[in-house]
Amino acid sequence: MRRLQPEDLLLVLGARPPTDVGAWLRDGLRDAVATGRLEPGATLPSSRTAAAGLGVSRGTVAAAVDELVGEGVLESRPRSSVVVADLDRRSHGTTPGPAGRPGPGAERPASVGAPDPALFPRAAWARAVRDAMRELPDAELGYPDPQGLLGLRRALAAHLRTARAAPVEAEDVVIVSGVAQGLALLGEVLAGGGGGDRVVVEDPASPGVVAQLRDSGLEVVPVPVDDRGLRTDALPDAAAAVVTPAHQFPLGVVLAPDRRRELVAWAQAGGRLVLEDDYDAELRYDRQPVGALRGLDPEHVALLGSVSKLLSPALRLGWVVAPAEVREALVDAKRRADLGCSVPEQAAFARLIADGAYARHLRRARLTYKRRRGLLLDALARDAPHVPVEGVAAGLHLVVRLPDGDGEAWAVSALRGAGVPAEPLSGTSAHDGTRGVVVGAARVQGTAVPRVVEILRAAADGAESRA
């Protein structure tokens, strides 16, 4: 592979700004690698040569390169050369191959919202486990605090204040075994709180969320979602609403600003609770993600999140940032459910956040998924321009509307047969006539891209194309 010169870097970086040249260099290189403008394997010039050619200090170059090596965007090679990482190649692990097909030992198909497990930061996690266990006091190795390890609650509060613009203190956070358990526990609190047993859900919505709420004894009331998010003009009387405002599942839309205010006003007017599932909110590719809804009203919004979309669902770690009115009941429900989450894993996650490794992994994941999504969309635009893809540039899945149920069923079966996670859009809605396919795009790369395009084009074109 070729050795880059400073002028090659200037072509992708653009004009040097008068201030904050470190961010210009770091962010510009990161974006150039993600978009393929710097090809994998290309060797960067030495820090001395790059500094002279770009008109910046050598320390600025070294700091930017060190950070990008830590994120996996660049690779440090023997004899001190630094090369552009191949983000797709590095993601080929022992489980999925290039087409996302499960490897030996796989027990179940991946969810459409699951990340690529090959991106899990094994080395950083191992260091976090080692360091956390070395420093964990003996007293923490008894039965855990059902609200969660204080160190993790503090670390999460700081992260969410910065990353999600949410007013959060450690006392607000309850550690749970993923968003699924958080919803189940909040459902138990709602069902036993005497505040009514009706809960609004988005339509379409995650079938798993709907089933959980019903299992808690709650009546689920679907409210339509359009291209501006939940139809707040259609909100009925209910005790609560479960929403995905930053990146709606499955349609991928963002709740519009006026509807965010209207939803909060609805909650305030009736003493209701909004359960904000933050889903994959931090995986926004075209801009900074919108702030958490909780920022508008901490007293009526419970913010739920987890590591399942950014690290791995196998960790079973999540959180509820709960309003004071329900926090005690929520902690009590957690105590009754399982006495609390694993302390060593909580401590390791706290260390991962505190050391900056979590933020570095998030940046690397954004780059990788942005690149894969872009390659798939480019292929669809080129080879199947009539196939409609919905949603903003975010997340781990795509939605494609289809004209009929036969095409939907065929597409889901064909995609799964190719090792690509897929779900019928009709299965997410309470209303007939919703047809399409939800495609898990996190591991779609290489030879899988043309196959996905072929399947979606045939599904959209009708029965003769599928013959």
N, C-alpha and C positions, 0 to 999 in steps of 0.2 A: 504494500500500500504506500501511497505517496506521502512525503513529508510536507506538511503545511508550512507556508510562509506567513509572515505578519500581514501581507497584503490579502491573503486568502481569508484571514480572520476579519480584516476590515470590511471585506465584501459582505460577510454575514452579520457583522455587528452594527454596521452603519456608522454615522458620524459620532465622534466622541463627545459626550455632554460636558458642560463646564464643571459640573459637580457630580458627586457620587459615581465616580468612574468604576469603582469596584462592583456596584450593582449592574452597571452597564455591561461590564465584561462577563460577570457571572451569569446574569439572566440571558444575555445574548447568546453565550455559548450553550447554555442549557436548552434554549429554544431551537438553536440551529441543529443540535443533536437530535432533539425530539422530532423535528420536521424532516430530517434526512439531508439538510443542506450541508452538513459535515458528515461525510460517509464513515461508516464503521471501519475501524482499523487505521484511519489516517493518523499520522504522528504529529503532535503539536510541536511548534518550535520551542527551544529552550526558554526558560523564564527570562533570561538575559536578552535573548534575541527578540522575544515577543514584547518585552517592556520597551526596548528601543524602537521597535517598529510601530507600536501603538501609542507611544508617547505617554506611558504611565510608569509608575515605579515598579521595580522588580518585586517588591513586597506585595503590591496590589495583585500582580499576576499570580504569585505563589499562593496567596490567600484564596483567590478564586479557584485555582486549580485544586488545592487541597479540599475545599468544600465540595467541588463537583466529583472528585474521586470518592469522597465519603458518601455521596449520593448514588454512586454507581454510574454516573453519566460519563465519566472518564475513567480510564484504567491506568494504573501505574505499573510499568513493566520493568524487568531487570535492566540494569545499567541506566536507570533513571529516565527512560523515555516515558512519555505520557501519550496515550492513544485514545481515540474516540471509541467508546464502548458500543458493542452491538447489543442494543437493548432487547431485541427479540431473541437472539441466540442465548443470552444470559438467562432468559426466562424459560428455557427448555430444561425442565427438571426431570425427576424420576417418575412423575405421574403422567401429566398430559404430554402428548407429542405435539408436533406443529399444528395438527388439526384439532387439538383439544380432546383427542380420544383417550379415555381412561387407560392407564397403564396397569401393570401387574399389581394385584392387591387392592385395586379400587373396589369399593363396596356399593357405592350408590352414584347415580349421575349428579353432576354439578348443578347447582341452582343458577338461574339466569342472572342473579345478583351476586354471584360468588366471585371473589378475586382469583387471579392466577396464583395457585399455591407455590409455584416455582419462584415467585417474587418475594416470598417470606424472608425477612432479613435474619437468617439463621445465626450468622456470626454475631450480629448485634444483640439478638435475643439471648444467645448463650452467655455473652459478656454480662448482660443485664441480670440474668439469673445468678451467675457466679457472684457478682458484686453485691446484689441485693441480699443474697443468703449470707454472705460474709458479714454484712452489717446489721442484719435483722436481729433485734433483741430477743433473748430467750423468752421473754414474757409474751411475745407475739406468736409463739408457736403453740399456744393453747387454743381453745375455741375462739373463732374470730368474732370481731364486732360485726353484728349483722348489717350495720350501716356501711361497713367497708373500712379498709385500712386507712387511717388518717393520712398517711403519706401519699397514698394514691389519690385520695379525695382532694388534697391540696394541689397536687400536680395537675389533675384533671381540671380543677377550677381555674388555674392559671392558663392552661391550654385553651379552654373554652372561652375565656374572656378575650383572648387574643384572636383565635382562629374563627370563632363563631359570633363575636361581638355580643356575647350573652353575659348578663350580670350573674355571676356564680361565685359563691363562697364554698369552702369545704363543707360547712354544715348543711348546705343545700343538697349535696350529692349523696345518692344511695347506690352502692355497687351491686349489680345484679349479674345473672348468668346470661347476658345478651338481652337485646330488645324484646325477644319473645317472652322471657320471664318478666321483664319490666311491665309489659302490657298485661300479662296474666295477673300480676300482683296488683296493678292499678285497677284492673277489672274486678278483682275481689274487693278492693276498697270501695269502688263505686257501687257494686251490687249490695254491699253491706252498709252503705252510708246513709241510706234513707233519702237520697237525693233524686230518686227516679231511676228507672232501669233501662232507659233508651240512650243509645250512643250513636252519633252520626259517624258514618264512614264515607270516604270518597267512593265514587262509582265512575270508572273501575278502581279496584283496590286489590291489595294482596289477599288471596284466598286464605292464607295462613292467619293473617291478622283478623279477618272476619270470623274464622273458626274459633280462634282463641277467645274473642269477646263473647261469642255465643256459649262457649264452654264455661264461661264465668257466670252464665245465667242472665246475660244482658240482651236486650232487644236491639238489633242492628238496623239502623235506618240509612239506606244509601242516598247520597246526595250527588247529583251529576258534577262531573269535571269537564270544563271546556278548555280552550286554548289559553285561558287566563287563570286556570286553577279551579278550585272548589267554587261552585255557584253559591255564594253567600246570600244571595237573594232568595234561595230556596231552603235556608236552614230552618228546621222545625224546632219545636220545644224538645229539649233533650238534656240529659245530665252532663254530657261531654261530647267532644268530637275528636276523632283521630285523623290527623292530617300529615302529609309529607310536603310541606310548603316549599322547601328549597329545590327539590327535584322529585316531582310526583311519580309514584310508582302505580301503574306502569307507563303512563303517557309521557313522562319526561318533561312536563311543563312546570313553570315556576309560578307560585301564587302571586298575583299582581298586587302592587302596593295598596291600592284602595281596598282590595278584598282582605288583605292582611289586617287592616284597621277595622274593617267590618266584622271579621271573625272575632277579633279581640273584644269589640264592643258587644257582640252577641254573648260572649262569655261573661263579661262584666255585668250585663243587664240581668242575667238570670242566675248569677252566682255559679256559673258552670266552669268546667275544666276543659282546656284544650290539651290534648296529648300530641306533642310535636315529635314525630318520628323523623330524626335527622337523616336517616337512611344513608345515602352516599353523598351528602351535601358538600363535603370537602373536595370531591372529585369533579370540579368545574374546570373546563379547559379553555374557554374563550375569555374569561374575566374572573375577578374575585367572586366567590360564592356570596349570595345574599346572606345577610346576618340572620341569626336565629330569631324566630318569632317571639321567643321568650323575652327578647330585649324590649318589646312593647309593653309587656305586663307580666312580671315575674310572679304575681300573686295568682294568676289564672292559667298560666301555661307551664306544663311539665315537659321538659326537654329530654328525649330519650336518644341514646346513641350507643355504639358498640365498636369493637375492633374488627367485626366480622367482614366489613367491606374493605378495610385498609390493611389489616394484618392477616387474620385468618379466623373463620368461624369456629375452628377447632379449639380456640382458647376459651370460648364461652365467658367472655368478659364484656360487660356493658355497664351503663349507668343511667340513672334517672335523676335529673335535676328537678327536685320536687318543690312545689309551693309549700309554705309552712303549714297550711291547713291540712294537708294530707300526709305530711312527712312521717309523723309518728305512726300513723296507721300503716303506712307503706313499710317502714322498718319492722313493725310488728309482724306484718304478713311475710316479710322475708325471713324473719327468725323462725316462724312456724313452718315455712317451706323447706328450708335446708340448713338453718343455723348460720349461714353466711358463706361467702365465696372463698376459694383457696387463697390463703395468705401468701404463700411463696409466689404465685403467679401475679397477685396484686402488687407485691413488692417489686417484682421484675418489671412490670409495666410502668410503675412509678419511676423506676430508674431509667427505663427507655425514654420516657418523656423528659426527665430532668437532664439527661445527657445530650439531648438534642437528636438522638438517633431516630426517634419517632418522626420528627419533622423532616429529617433527611430522607427517611423511607417514603414519607408522603410525597415529597417532591419527585422522587424517582418514580413512584407509582403513577403520579399524574402524567409525567412525560411518557411513560410506556403506554398507558391506556389511551392517551391523546393520540399518539402515533398510530396505534392499531385501529382506533376508531376512524381516524382520518384516512388510512389506507382502504378500509372497507367502504367508507362513504365515497371516496374517489372512484373505486371500482364500480360501485352501483351507479354513480352519476355517468360514468363512461359507458358501461355495458347494459345497464337497465335503468335509463333515466326516467322511465314512467313508473318505477316502483317508489311509492311515497314513504319516506322515513320521517318520523315525528320526534319532537322533543328537542331541547336545547343541547348544546355541546357539553355533556356531563355524563358521569356515571359509568356503569358497567353493562348496560343493556341498550338495545335499540328496539323500536316498535315500528312495525310495518303493517298498515291496513291492507286487508284483502277483500275481494268482492264477495266471497261466499264461504260457507262452512266447509265444503269439500276441499277447497284450496287451503284453508286453515289447517285442517287435520292432516292433509298430505304434507304441508310444509313442516309442521311440527315433527312428524314421523321421519321425514327425510333429513332434517337438521340433526335430530337426535342420532339417527343412523350414521351421520358423518362425524359424530362426537361433539357436536355443538349444542350447548344447553338451549332449550326452546320451550315455550309454554304457549297455549292458545290464549289469545286475547279474550275470547268469549268466556273463558273460565274465570276472568277477573271482574266480570260485570253481572249485575242483577237483571239487566235488560237484554232482550233478544235483539239481534241485529248488529251486535258488536263483534266484528270479525277481523282477525289479524293474527300476527305472531310476535311474541316477545322473544328477542334473540339475545342470549348471553354472549357479549362481544369481548369479554376480557381476555380470552385465550384464542381468539380468531386471528390467525396470522399465517404467513407463508402460503402453502398450498390450500389451506382452508378457505382463503378469501375468494378465489374464483368459484369454489364449490358452493359457498353460501350465496354468492350472487346468482349462480345458476338456479339454485333452488327457489330463491325469492322471485326471480324473474318468471320461472315456470308457474309458480303458485299464483302470481298476479295475472298471467296470460290466459289461464283457463285449462280445462281438462285436456285439450289436444296437446298442449305443450308439456303436460305431465305424463303423457302416454309413453 
